[in-house]
Amino acid sequence: MERARRRRGQRLEAVLGFLGFFLVVTAAAAVRAIVVGEPSMLASLILFVLLALMGWAIRERLRC
């Protein structure tokens, strides 16, 4: 049982790393678009989805 729990935690940590990387990239793209004055609705929507997924993954990781 402990082994399965550890594996789940490691998978969630990998998901957190993946989401964290793309969250930073998307945040930079959204900020750049806002500063330049381009429409950034898509970048903002993707950023929101990534933030929601990151929150979910953090909660799940803390539960393990």
Summary of the structure (lengths in Angstrom):
residues: 64
radius of gyration: 15.1
end to end distance: 11.8
largest distance: 52.8
contacts: 149
relative contact order: 0.17
helix: 91%
strand: 0%
